[in-house]
Amino acid sequence: MMRDEAHRFAVTYHRKRRELRDFDSELMDIPGIGEVRKKVLLRAFGSLERVKKAEFSELAPYVGPKAASQILKFFEKAKQSAIEATEG
């Protein structure tokens, strides 16, 4: 019974970790941002919200200037779309 409980606990923990690792992110919708850059950004900033609020000078050291500008453009478009949706 102890062994079964230990295995149940380990399997549950592993599934939870895998679930968190594989979650889909809005970052993956940005051209030029793949799994590696997504992980770098989320580790550096801690959350998607902090990435959205970051400025070019904060993003560029982690993903390079080209990708940083693409990220800013993507979130600016999303912001504009949200504003237009609430107005219209």
Rosetta blueprint (number, residue, H / E / L):
1 M L
2 M H
3 R H
4 D H
5 E H
6 A H
7 H H
8 R H
9 F H
10 A H
11 V H
12 T H
13 Y H
14 H H
15 R H
16 K H
17 R H
18 R H
19 E H
20 L H
21 R H
22 D L
23 F L
24 D L
25 S L
26 E H
27 L H
28 M H
29 D H
30 I L
31 P L
32 G L
33 I L
34 G L
35 E H
36 V H
37 R H
38 K H
39 K H
40 V H
41 L H
42 L H
43 R H
44 A H
45 F H
46 G L
47 S L
48 L H
49 E H
50 R H
51 V H
52 K H
53 K H
54 A L
55 E L
56 F H
57 S H
58 E H
59 L H
60 A H
61 P H
62 Y H
63 V H
64 G L
65 P H
66 K H
67 A H
68 A H
69 S H
70 Q H
71 I H
72 L H
73 K H
74 F H
75 F H
76 E H
77 K H
78 A H
79 K H
80 Q H
81 S H
82 A H
83 I H
84 E H
85 A H
86 T H
87 E H
88 G L
